[in-house]
Every structure is written in structure tokens, then in C-alpha cells.
Amino acid sequence: AQAEQAGLDDKVKSWIGDGHNLPISTDELRSLLSNQQVQAMVDKTGLPAATILPVLAHLLPEAGNTQPPTGEAPKTA
């Protein structure tokens, strides 16, 4: 739902399954995540958001390749 609201649902969907993974910029990632989510990552890692977000933007598209290629986002509780 967050991806759709941010206009990034096509990118997120590309990460799920076995097709080409579209890249995401740091700015796009910031628009996808809530301030609370970013702050939680900062709190857990002790790293500033300016360090975490570019790395996450680089790694996130490939992370979907570890999921089964169903073409659907995983269900969250």
C-alpha cells in the first residue's frame, strides 16, 4: 500500500518474482518509508539515515530475488 501511495508500486512489483529488478533512488525510498520506519533503522543500527538509505536503495531491488517468484508481495501481519 505504501508503494502504491508513493507511486512506486511498479518498482516494488519488479523486485518480486524472476523478472528484471527496477532500481530505486534514495529519494524514492525515502518517500516509500515512513519517518518512523527510517528512525527505527537509525535506532537499530546506530547509523545516520544518510548512510542507511543509499545502501538500502542499492540492496533492496535484489533482496526480492530471495523470495519465491509468485509475483505477489509477501503478506504482513
C-alpha positions as CSV (number, residue, x, y, z in Angstrom):
1,A,0.0,0.0,0.0
2,Q,2.9,2.4,0.8
3,A,4.4,1.7,-2.6
4,E,1.2,2.5,-4.4
5,Q,0.7,5.7,-2.4
6,A,4.3,6.8,-3.3
7,G,3.7,5.9,-7.0
8,L,6.4,3.2,-6.8
9,D,4.3,0.1,-7.0
10,D,5.7,-0.9,-10.4
11,K,9.2,-0.8,-9.0
12,V,8.4,-2.8,-5.9
13,K,6.5,-5.4,-8.0
14,S,9.5,-5.7,-10.2
15,W,11.6,-6.9,-7.2
16,I,9.2,-9.8,-6.6
17,G,9.5,-12.7,-9.0
18,D,12.1,-13.6,-11.5
19,G,12.0,-10.6,-13.8
20,H,14.2,-7.5,-14.1
21,N,14.5,-5.5,-10.9
22,L,14.0,-1.8,-11.4
23,P,16.3,0.5,-9.4
24,I,15.1,2.9,-6.7
25,S,16.7,6.1,-5.8
26,T,17.4,7.3,-2.2
27,D,14.7,10.0,-2.6
28,E,12.2,7.4,-3.9
29,L,13.0,5.1,-1.0
30,R,12.5,8.0,1.5
31,S,9.1,8.6,0.0
32,L,8.2,4.9,0.3
33,L,9.2,4.7,4.0
34,S,7.6,6.5,6.9
35,N,9.6,8.6,9.2
36,Q,9.0,6.0,11.9
37,Q,10.5,3.3,9.7
38,V,13.6,5.3,8.9
39,Q,14.0,6.2,12.6
40,A,13.7,2.6,13.6
41,M,16.5,1.7,11.2
42,V,18.6,4.5,12.6
43,D,17.9,3.4,16.2
44,K,18.7,-0.3,15.4
45,T,21.9,0.3,13.5
46,G,23.3,3.5,15.1
47,L,23.9,4.8,11.6
48,P,22.5,8.0,10.2
49,A,19.7,7.9,7.6
50,A,22.1,9.5,5.1
51,T,24.2,6.3,5.3
52,I,21.4,3.7,5.6
53,L,19.1,4.8,2.8
54,P,21.6,4.8,-0.1
55,V,22.8,1.3,0.9
56,L,19.2,0.1,1.3
57,A,18.3,1.6,-2.1
58,H,21.2,-0.4,-3.6
59,L,20.3,-3.7,-1.9
60,L,16.6,-3.7,-1.8
61,P,15.8,-4.5,-5.5
62,E,18.0,-7.6,-5.3
63,A,16.6,-8.7,-2.0
64,G,13.3,-9.8,-3.7
65,N,15.3,-12.4,-5.6
66,T,15.4,-14.5,-2.5
67,Q,11.6,-14.7,-2.4
68,P,9.6,-17.3,-4.3
69,P,8.7,-15.9,-7.8
70,T,5.0,-15.6,-7.2
71,G,4.7,-12.1,-8.4
72,E,2.9,-11.1,-5.2
73,A,4.1,-9.1,-2.2
74,P,4.5,-11.1,0.9
75,K,1.7,-10.8,3.4
76,T,2.4,-8.8,6.5
77,A,0.9,-9.3,9.9
